[in-house]
Amino acid sequence: MISKISFNVPKINFSNTNATSKNTLERSPKTDTVSFSGNCECPACNNELPEGLKETLDNKVFTFKKDNGEEFVGTIKEYLNDSILSWDDNRMYAAKSGVIHSTMFENAMEMLNKGLDYSKNFRVQAGPGTYFAGFQDMTYGNVALEGVYTGEQEEIPVFESKFYDGIMYCDELKQTVKDFTGEEEITNKTYKLVNKYCHDLLVDEMGIDILYCAMGMNSCYVALNDDKMSLRPYNFKVVNGQLCWL
């Protein structure tokens, strides 16, 4: 068994990182913006909604297609509420005990130093957040982080499988956002605005920091509220600038 692999990385004191500091129980407003394309100042690239878009989407009725082929007609919030199968305290216990996020070493270092950033995640079948597994799954990287939920939720909502595909594949919804922003065609900006709207709806209005959605044979915990997840290395540590396996 290889016990140590050398990397040219700085020595890091995990106890001083933002992600391992004690989380508050109050919901804090998001003040930092995230740039997706250099110095672009548009709302989508700064992870913001254009003025008036929220009100437009709040009141519009769409037809969503569920994973089982059935259709649901209603607002986005009504669709999300309808996609919740149950509330489970056992899965919340697992989230409070520790769930696993596998990634590359460089990504893990950034997360430990800066905290989570849901807007950088490209996997959205189970919602716009950071994905964790209930067991060690190294499919998506070579190291793993342990995430512990530190918020106030006592139960976790269990959503239908791939419920968020109903959002992302809703042509009428994407067309509405495209028309509102005046874009000529549906682009990545359209999807970013949809994700931003749904993320804020789930966290701020529905009060969901973390959710559960079975993805095939795998358990899938999705952390929506970045401020409520504390991170620490799961299967590695950095000693004198070297990556060491535990």
Backbone bond lengths (Angstrom), bond angles and torsions (degrees), N, CA, C in turn:
res aa  C-N    CA-C-N  psi(-1)  N-CA   C-N-CA  omega(-1)  CA-C   N-CA-C  phi
1 M - - - 1.459 - - 1.524 109.23 -
2 I 1.331 116.82 131.66 1.457 120.98 179.02 1.521 108.28 -81.08
3 S 1.290 118.05 122.35 1.452 121.22 -175.34 1.517 113.16 -96.52
4 K 1.341 118.12 -16.75 1.451 118.53 -175.03 1.513 110.48 -152.38
5 I 1.350 116.22 134.27 1.456 121.79 176.83 1.517 107.41 -124.36
6 S 1.317 117.57 133.64 1.457 121.08 -176.57 1.517 111.44 -88.09
7 F 1.338 115.92 132.48 1.459 122.97 173.63 1.517 107.86 -132.00
8 N 1.286 116.91 149.81 1.453 120.79 176.63 1.527 108.77 -87.87
9 V 1.321 116.46 77.86 1.459 121.72 -178.17 1.510 108.77 -128.90
10 P 1.355 116.51 153.17 1.468 118.87 179.89 1.504 111.73 -71.86
11 K 1.309 115.73 156.32 1.454 121.07 175.36 1.522 109.12 -70.96
12 I 1.307 116.17 134.73 1.458 120.72 -174.21 1.515 109.59 -124.35
13 N 1.318 115.82 133.54 1.455 120.81 173.31 1.520 108.13 -97.60
14 F 1.335 116.43 101.85 1.460 119.51 -173.83 1.521 112.25 -63.16
15 S 1.307 118.17 -26.26 1.462 119.61 -177.61 1.514 112.29 -68.74
16 N 1.355 117.36 -14.74 1.452 120.65 -178.81 1.518 113.21 -104.69
17 T 1.320 117.78 3.47 1.456 119.76 -178.40 1.501 110.48 -78.15
18 N 1.344 115.53 155.38 1.464 120.68 179.36 1.511 112.00 -61.57
19 A 1.335 115.99 -37.63 1.456 119.56 -173.39 1.510 112.53 -71.52
20 T 1.320 118.05 -22.79 1.451 119.51 -178.28 1.518 112.57 -101.22
21 S 1.330 116.79 1.44 1.452 118.83 176.55 1.517 109.76 -72.82
22 K 1.315 117.11 161.72 1.457 121.38 -176.94 1.517 110.37 -68.05
23 N 1.316 116.62 127.69 1.459 121.22 179.51 1.515 109.90 -80.74
24 T 1.337 116.31 144.64 1.453 120.04 173.30 1.518 108.93 -84.70
25 L 1.317 116.38 159.83 1.455 120.67 179.71 1.514 112.13 -91.05
26 E 1.327 117.24 -7.69 1.459 120.07 177.80 1.523 109.33 -86.29
27 R 1.320 115.94 142.56 1.458 119.83 176.06 1.524 108.31 -73.12
28 S 1.312 117.02 121.78 1.459 120.20 179.95 1.514 109.54 -100.62
29 P 1.328 118.05 139.08 1.468 120.31 179.84 1.514 110.80 -67.16
30 K 1.317 115.70 147.79 1.457 120.29 178.64 1.531 108.72 -77.26
31 T 1.314 117.09 119.18 1.449 120.43 -179.32 1.521 112.06 -108.70
32 D 1.313 117.56 -20.76 1.458 120.56 -179.49 1.515 110.47 -87.78
33 T 1.317 116.89 142.26 1.454 121.11 175.39 1.519 108.75 -107.02
34 V 1.315 115.88 154.14 1.460 121.73 -177.33 1.512 108.50 -117.67
35 S 1.303 117.32 125.90 1.455 121.47 179.48 1.516 109.97 -91.56
36 F 1.324 116.47 128.69 1.454 121.35 179.12 1.532 111.33 -99.68
37 S 1.309 117.62 -17.18 1.470 118.94 -174.92 1.532 110.33 -148.14
38 G 1.284 115.55 73.64 1.453 120.06 175.32 1.516 112.71 65.20
39 N 1.341 116.10 -126.82 1.451 121.80 -175.38 1.525 112.77 -99.22
40 C 1.295 117.86 18.79 1.455 120.94 -179.79 1.527 110.07 -60.32
41 E 1.332 117.10 136.11 1.460 121.70 -176.79 1.522 112.97 -106.64
42 C 1.340 118.45 7.85 1.460 119.40 -178.49 1.527 109.70 -68.58
43 P 1.344 117.83 154.31 1.469 120.83 -177.54 1.523 113.74 -55.98
44 A 1.332 117.20 -40.73 1.466 119.39 -177.23 1.519 111.23 -62.70
45 C 1.329 116.99 -42.78 1.458 120.19 -177.05 1.520 111.63 -75.61
46 N 1.312 117.89 -16.90 1.462 121.82 174.92 1.520 111.34 -100.72
47 N 1.345 116.14 15.79 1.455 121.86 176.47 1.527 111.43 56.77
48 E 1.320 116.49 43.83 1.454 123.09 177.98 1.519 109.31 -130.46
49 L 1.321 116.34 159.76 1.450 121.60 176.36 1.527 109.91 -98.51
50 P 1.329 118.11 136.77 1.464 119.88 174.54 1.528 110.14 -61.42
51 E 1.305 116.42 147.84 1.458 121.02 -179.44 1.530 110.65 -58.09
52 G 1.320 116.26 128.34 1.458 121.50 177.43 1.520 114.63 96.28
53 L 1.349 118.19 -17.40 1.462 119.69 -177.61 1.526 111.30 -68.35
54 K 1.326 117.22 -40.11 1.462 120.19 179.91 1.523 110.55 -59.04
55 E 1.312 117.62 -46.96 1.460 120.94 -179.67 1.527 111.29 -62.45
56 T 1.331 115.77 -37.81 1.468 119.78 178.36 1.518 111.25 -62.95
57 L 1.330 116.93 -46.58 1.456 120.51 -178.01 1.530 112.06 -74.72
58 D 1.337 117.73 -31.03 1.468 120.70 178.71 1.521 112.15 -57.74
59 N 1.316 116.42 -36.38 1.464 120.72 -169.33 1.519 114.32 -105.32
60 K 1.322 118.13 0.58 1.463 119.94 -176.34 1.524 110.80 -97.01
61 V 1.322 115.61 139.76 1.461 122.51 178.86 1.532 109.33 -96.33
62 F 1.339 115.67 132.62 1.458 121.93 179.93 1.527 109.45 -124.32
63 T 1.323 115.46 165.37 1.459 121.59 172.53 1.526 108.19 -107.90
64 F 1.333 115.97 114.92 1.458 121.75 -178.62 1.523 109.90 -105.48
65 K 1.328 116.54 138.80 1.452 121.39 176.83 1.515 109.09 -100.98
66 K 1.322 116.65 122.38 1.451 121.80 -179.10 1.528 111.31 -80.57
67 D 1.332 115.63 168.06 1.456 121.32 -177.91 1.522 111.84 -63.28
68 N 1.355 117.52 -27.98 1.465 121.11 179.64 1.519 113.09 -86.08
69 G 1.331 117.46 5.46 1.446 122.08 177.62 1.520 114.67 94.11
70 E 1.315 118.10 -13.46 1.459 121.22 178.91 1.522 110.55 -73.75
71 E 1.336 115.57 158.16 1.454 121.02 178.77 1.518 110.67 -110.91
72 F 1.317 115.90 145.82 1.456 121.93 175.77 1.520 108.01 -125.90
73 V 1.321 116.56 128.02 1.458 121.88 -179.97 1.526 108.51 -108.64
74 G 1.325 116.95 122.72 1.459 120.86 -179.67 1.514 111.00 169.25
75 T 1.324 116.00 -172.65 1.457 120.34 176.39 1.527 109.61 -75.81
76 I 1.308 115.99 169.22 1.467 119.78 179.23 1.522 110.31 -61.62
77 K 1.319 117.67 -43.25 1.462 120.99 -179.91 1.517 110.90 -63.39
78 E 1.326 117.19 -40.98 1.466 120.21 178.15 1.520 110.96 -64.04
79 Y 1.332 116.94 -38.38 1.465 120.35 178.46 1.521 110.85 -65.13
80 L 1.328 116.59 -44.07 1.464 119.88 -180.00 1.523 111.07 -63.54
81 N 1.320 117.01 -42.66 1.465 120.12 177.25 1.523 111.34 -62.54
82 D 1.331 116.74 -38.58 1.467 120.92 -179.69 1.525 111.45 -69.37
83 S 1.331 117.29 -21.99 1.467 121.61 -178.18 1.519 112.66 -81.94
84 I 1.347 117.86 -7.52 1.462 121.24 178.94 1.527 109.24 -82.49
85 L 1.328 115.73 119.50 1.460 120.62 -179.03 1.526 112.19 -82.13
86 S 1.345 116.32 -38.00 1.461 120.59 -176.86 1.516 109.03 -167.89
87 W 1.336 115.27 174.33 1.468 122.21 172.24 1.522 107.27 -119.00
88 D 1.334 116.55 133.34 1.463 120.90 -168.81 1.523 110.22 -131.44
89 D 1.339 117.07 122.62 1.459 119.82 178.16 1.528 112.10 -83.16
90 N 1.341 117.85 -22.57 1.462 120.19 178.31 1.524 111.35 -66.42
91 R 1.318 116.78 -42.83 1.463 119.74 178.60 1.525 110.89 -70.20
92 M 1.324 117.04 -32.01 1.452 118.32 175.37 1.523 110.69 -67.25
93 Y 1.320 116.84 -35.33 1.465 120.38 175.77 1.525 110.02 -60.04
94 A 1.352 116.01 -41.13 1.463 120.04 178.30 1.524 110.58 -62.89
95 A 1.327 116.77 -41.25 1.463 120.27 -179.61 1.517 111.24 -66.33
96 K 1.332 116.86 -33.63 1.459 120.47 178.75 1.527 111.53 -78.68
97 S 1.324 116.82 -19.86 1.464 120.95 179.23 1.523 111.70 -87.89
98 G 1.338 117.16 -30.44 1.452 120.28 178.49 1.512 112.89 138.58
99 V 1.321 116.92 121.87 1.460 123.66 175.37 1.524 108.04 -121.67
100 I 1.330 117.04 165.84 1.461 122.03 -166.81 1.529 112.23 -114.44
101 H 1.326 115.98 134.35 1.468 122.07 172.70 1.523 108.17 -121.18
102 S 1.325 116.90 114.63 1.468 121.74 179.47 1.522 109.91 -92.13
103 T 1.312 116.26 139.75 1.459 120.25 -178.11 1.528 108.97 -161.89
104 M 1.315 116.39 -175.63 1.447 120.77 174.96 1.529 109.38 -82.57
105 F 1.333 116.19 156.56 1.459 121.24 -175.06 1.538 111.83 -57.41
106 E 1.329 116.92 -43.00 1.462 120.41 -178.37 1.518 111.11 -63.07
107 N 1.340 116.37 -40.65 1.469 119.97 178.08 1.522 111.09 -65.21
108 A 1.328 115.71 -39.07 1.460 119.66 179.59 1.524 110.84 -62.33
109 M 1.333 116.80 -41.27 1.456 120.34 178.98 1.523 111.46 -62.19
110 E 1.329 116.22 -41.27 1.468 120.10 179.34 1.527 111.22 -65.28
111 M 1.335 115.91 -40.86 1.460 119.56 179.08 1.528 111.43 -65.50
112 L 1.321 116.84 -39.87 1.459 120.02 -179.74 1.526 111.20 -67.30
113 N 1.321 116.82 -33.91 1.461 120.59 -177.99 1.525 113.24 -85.05
114 K 1.333 117.01 -35.38 1.460 120.02 -173.10 1.527 113.55 -112.96
115 G 1.331 117.88 -10.80 1.449 119.98 -175.23 1.522 111.26 88.17
116 L 1.322 116.61 -179.83 1.457 121.51 -179.23 1.526 111.06 -78.18
117 D 1.306 115.57 157.38 1.463 122.34 174.40 1.524 107.27 -144.57
118 Y 1.331 116.42 96.89 1.464 120.46 -173.86 1.519 112.33 -59.53
119 S 1.339 117.78 -28.03 1.462 120.64 -174.93 1.518 112.82 -69.09
120 K 1.338 118.10 -13.66 1.465 121.04 179.17 1.517 112.21 -89.39
121 N 1.325 117.25 -3.88 1.459 120.62 -177.85 1.522 110.58 -83.97
122 F 1.331 116.26 134.82 1.459 120.60 -178.29 1.527 112.18 -102.02
123 R 1.334 117.94 -5.77 1.464 121.34 178.99 1.520 107.96 -95.55
124 V 1.330 117.49 118.98 1.462 119.36 -174.02 1.524 113.54 -131.91
125 Q 1.315 118.62 13.52 1.464 119.29 -179.54 1.520 112.52 -61.85
126 A 1.336 116.13 -25.21 1.461 120.08 -179.52 1.521 111.28 -117.03
127 G 1.322 116.84 25.31 1.451 120.54 175.07 1.512 114.01 112.01
128 P 1.340 116.85 161.78 1.464 122.36 -176.83 1.521 112.18 -83.96
129 G 1.325 117.04 80.89 1.460 121.25 -178.60 1.507 110.74 -155.88
130 T 1.337 116.17 -167.66 1.462 122.80 177.37 1.523 109.13 -99.04
131 Y 1.322 116.97 131.62 1.461 122.27 -169.69 1.530 112.14 -94.18
132 F 1.325 114.65 132.44 1.456 122.67 176.95 1.530 108.69 -125.87
133 A 1.317 115.94 153.86 1.466 121.67 175.43 1.521 109.04 -111.65
134 G 1.333 115.14 155.98 1.453 119.90 178.71 1.514 112.57 -81.65
135 F 1.325 117.74 2.49 1.461 122.51 178.47 1.522 106.92 -150.44
136 Q 1.321 117.15 168.39 1.465 120.23 -178.45 1.521 110.10 -71.91
137 D 1.326 115.74 116.83 1.460 122.04 178.77 1.521 107.33 -128.45
138 M 1.330 116.96 107.92 1.458 121.62 -174.85 1.526 112.20 -94.43
139 T 1.303 117.97 21.56 1.458 121.18 -176.88 1.519 111.61 -63.21
140 Y 1.325 117.88 -35.96 1.457 121.00 -169.80 1.526 113.88 -102.51
141 G 1.306 119.39 10.50 1.453 119.80 178.64 1.511 111.42 179.29
142 N 1.347 114.65 -176.21 1.455 118.25 -176.75 1.525 113.36 -107.56
143 V 1.331 117.78 -5.04 1.465 120.98 174.99 1.526 108.16 -135.76
144 A 1.318 115.70 168.07 1.462 120.11 -178.51 1.519 110.44 -135.10
145 L 1.332 114.76 146.29 1.449 122.71 173.55 1.522 108.73 -110.44
146 E 1.312 115.63 144.02 1.457 120.15 173.24 1.518 108.41 -97.81
147 G 1.329 116.15 125.59 1.451 121.16 178.02 1.511 110.33 -108.58
148 V 1.331 116.88 137.18 1.456 122.67 179.12 1.524 108.21 -124.12
149 Y 1.330 116.48 125.12 1.462 120.94 179.43 1.520 109.53 -75.72
150 T 1.332 116.98 128.19 1.464 121.53 -175.45 1.526 112.51 -118.44
151 G 1.328 116.97 12.17 1.457 120.35 -177.77 1.510 113.50 -85.21
152 E 1.340 116.12 -161.11 1.450 122.55 -171.46 1.528 114.50 -100.62
153 Q 1.324 118.00 -9.65 1.466 119.91 -178.94 1.525 110.75 -60.19
154 E 1.317 116.36 133.16 1.464 121.12 176.77 1.518 111.66 -99.17
155 E 1.320 116.79 -21.36 1.467 122.29 177.28 1.516 108.41 -130.58
156 I 1.316 115.41 154.97 1.453 120.45 -179.60 1.524 109.41 -112.43
157 P 1.344 118.18 133.49 1.464 119.65 177.82 1.528 110.74 -73.92
158 V 1.318 115.78 130.90 1.466 121.56 177.06 1.521 107.63 -98.55
159 F 1.321 116.70 113.16 1.460 122.19 -176.56 1.524 111.48 -94.35
160 E 1.322 115.59 158.05 1.459 121.55 174.95 1.529 109.86 -61.01
161 S 1.327 115.71 151.30 1.455 121.13 -179.84 1.531 110.57 -58.85
162 K 1.326 116.18 131.81 1.467 122.99 176.54 1.528 111.90 53.65
163 F 1.338 116.92 34.23 1.463 119.88 -177.10 1.526 112.05 -59.34
164 Y 1.324 116.87 -29.98 1.466 118.94 -174.37 1.525 112.43 -76.05
165 D 1.330 116.89 -16.42 1.462 118.86 173.35 1.525 110.74 -59.39
166 G 1.333 116.34 -32.28 1.460 120.10 177.36 1.510 112.15 -60.23
167 I 1.333 116.61 -31.33 1.457 122.28 176.36 1.520 110.61 -75.90
168 M 1.315 116.40 -51.68 1.458 121.03 -172.68 1.528 113.11 -69.44
169 Y 1.344 116.48 -26.80 1.461 119.63 -179.18 1.527 112.77 -98.31
170 C 1.324 117.37 9.18 1.465 121.01 178.22 1.531 108.80 -81.90
171 D 1.324 116.58 101.00 1.467 120.96 -176.23 1.525 111.84 -61.88
172 E 1.324 116.77 -37.66 1.463 120.31 -178.88 1.525 111.08 -64.24
173 L 1.325 117.05 -37.84 1.456 121.44 178.04 1.520 110.69 -65.78
174 K 1.324 116.81 -47.74 1.462 119.91 179.69 1.526 111.21 -63.61
175 Q 1.334 116.30 -37.83 1.459 120.48 178.76 1.523 110.75 -65.00
176 T 1.321 117.01 -38.58 1.465 121.51 178.83 1.518 110.83 -62.17
177 V 1.339 116.65 -44.86 1.462 120.80 179.52 1.523 110.47 -66.69
178 K 1.315 116.99 -42.20 1.467 121.39 179.11 1.525 110.65 -59.99
179 D 1.320 116.90 -47.51 1.468 120.79 -179.01 1.524 111.28 -64.70
180 F 1.329 116.46 -38.00 1.461 119.87 -178.75 1.526 110.90 -64.17
181 T 1.337 116.58 -40.64 1.458 120.20 -177.68 1.523 112.76 -83.26
182 G 1.345 117.48 -8.70 1.454 120.67 178.09 1.509 114.07 77.78
183 E 1.339 116.65 17.15 1.463 119.56 178.74 1.529 109.93 -75.80
184 E 1.325 116.50 151.55 1.451 121.04 -179.93 1.519 112.37 -76.67
185 E 1.336 116.38 -26.85 1.456 120.15 -179.60 1.526 109.54 -149.90
186 I 1.323 115.07 167.20 1.460 120.67 178.60 1.522 108.59 -74.49
187 T 1.332 116.56 126.59 1.458 122.24 -177.23 1.530 109.25 -129.88
188 N 1.345 116.04 -177.12 1.458 120.44 175.45 1.520 111.16 -59.10
189 K 1.327 117.06 -30.70 1.455 121.14 177.81 1.528 110.54 -60.04
190 T 1.320 116.41 -38.36 1.464 120.81 178.83 1.517 110.61 -60.97
191 Y 1.322 116.60 -47.70 1.465 120.97 -178.92 1.530 111.07 -65.30
192 K 1.333 117.43 -37.87 1.458 120.40 179.46 1.527 111.18 -63.09
193 L 1.323 116.37 -39.58 1.461 119.91 179.06 1.527 111.19 -68.82
194 V 1.328 117.41 -38.62 1.462 120.74 176.35 1.521 110.05 -62.54
195 N 1.333 117.04 -45.66 1.460 120.84 178.95 1.525 111.61 -62.34
196 K 1.327 117.12 -42.15 1.459 121.03 179.70 1.528 110.50 -62.68
197 Y 1.321 116.76 -44.56 1.463 119.91 179.42 1.523 111.32 -61.97
198 C 1.332 116.62 -48.21 1.470 120.66 -177.57 1.526 111.32 -67.48
199 H 1.319 117.00 -38.09 1.463 120.15 178.70 1.530 110.39 -60.62
200 D 1.324 116.87 -49.02 1.465 120.09 -178.99 1.519 111.56 -66.36
201 L 1.332 116.42 -33.77 1.461 120.56 177.52 1.525 110.75 -64.15
202 L 1.319 116.55 -46.53 1.464 121.22 -179.67 1.528 111.78 -65.02
203 V 1.324 117.02 -43.34 1.469 120.72 -174.92 1.524 111.87 -80.66
204 D 1.321 117.01 -54.36 1.457 120.94 -170.19 1.525 113.68 -81.01
205 E 1.332 117.38 -36.07 1.462 119.91 -176.20 1.530 112.81 -98.56
206 M 1.324 117.34 -36.67 1.462 120.13 -179.15 1.521 112.01 -96.02
207 G 1.333 117.38 -7.92 1.458 121.95 175.11 1.514 115.33 68.00
208 I 1.339 117.41 32.08 1.460 121.66 -177.21 1.525 109.78 -105.34
209 D 1.318 116.57 111.41 1.465 121.69 176.35 1.517 111.94 -83.90
210 I 1.331 116.13 -34.40 1.461 121.83 -175.17 1.525 108.13 -148.97
211 L 1.325 117.10 142.73 1.458 121.11 -179.30 1.516 109.85 -133.40
212 Y 1.325 114.97 167.28 1.464 121.56 179.72 1.520 108.49 -123.39
213 C 1.321 115.60 138.62 1.463 120.63 177.24 1.524 108.06 -151.14
214 A 1.322 117.41 117.72 1.458 120.69 179.46 1.522 109.91 -68.03
215 M 1.323 116.92 129.45 1.463 122.49 179.18 1.519 108.26 -115.58
216 G 1.315 116.76 87.76 1.449 120.25 -176.00 1.513 110.25 69.62
217 M 1.334 116.76 -123.71 1.456 121.95 179.96 1.529 111.68 -88.10
218 N 1.343 117.05 -6.43 1.455 120.40 -172.62 1.524 111.97 -101.61
219 S 1.323 115.75 143.93 1.453 120.63 171.50 1.522 108.42 -79.63
220 C 1.320 116.70 146.37 1.456 120.11 -175.42 1.518 109.79 -141.26
221 Y 1.322 116.00 109.76 1.457 122.05 174.45 1.524 107.54 -100.34
222 V 1.331 116.74 129.65 1.460 120.80 -177.40 1.526 108.90 -115.81
223 A 1.328 116.01 112.20 1.453 121.06 178.40 1.521 108.79 -83.54
224 L 1.335 116.46 113.83 1.458 121.58 -179.91 1.521 111.58 -89.95
225 N 1.319 116.42 -43.06 1.456 121.64 -178.25 1.526 109.23 -92.84
226 D 1.324 116.17 103.14 1.462 120.95 -175.62 1.528 112.12 -59.43
227 D 1.322 117.06 -30.33 1.465 120.55 -175.15 1.525 112.97 -72.16
228 K 1.316 117.40 -12.20 1.461 120.59 -174.43 1.525 113.64 -104.61
229 M 1.343 117.45 11.55 1.452 120.96 178.42 1.528 110.22 -118.87
230 S 1.326 116.57 122.67 1.453 122.26 175.23 1.525 108.58 -97.93
231 L 1.327 116.80 136.00 1.467 121.57 -174.40 1.521 111.74 -116.96
232 R 1.332 115.03 148.68 1.463 120.93 170.81 1.531 108.28 -153.20
233 P 1.333 117.75 156.06 1.476 120.02 178.52 1.522 110.34 -60.33
234 Y 1.323 115.64 140.26 1.462 120.18 -178.14 1.530 112.06 -100.77
235 N 1.319 116.77 -48.11 1.471 119.82 -174.83 1.520 112.82 -123.16
236 F 1.338 116.54 19.62 1.459 119.45 -178.72 1.526 109.68 -154.95
237 K 1.327 114.74 167.13 1.458 122.36 170.79 1.521 107.56 -150.58
238 V 1.307 115.95 162.86 1.461 120.70 178.50 1.521 108.18 -112.94
239 V 1.325 115.61 121.36 1.465 121.75 -178.77 1.521 108.22 -126.98
240 N 1.333 116.52 119.79 1.463 121.59 179.49 1.528 112.01 52.33
241 G 1.326 115.62 42.21 1.454 120.28 177.10 1.504 114.62 78.77
242 Q 1.341 118.24 8.94 1.457 121.05 -178.54 1.520 110.67 -117.82
243 L 1.323 114.90 141.86 1.454 121.81 175.69 1.526 109.02 -80.80
244 C 1.314 116.78 121.78 1.468 121.25 -179.88 1.522 109.29 -119.97
245 W 1.313 116.07 132.83 1.459 120.63 176.49 1.531 109.60 -79.44
246 L 1.318 115.53 141.48 1.465 119.88 178.07 1.520 110.27 -84.18
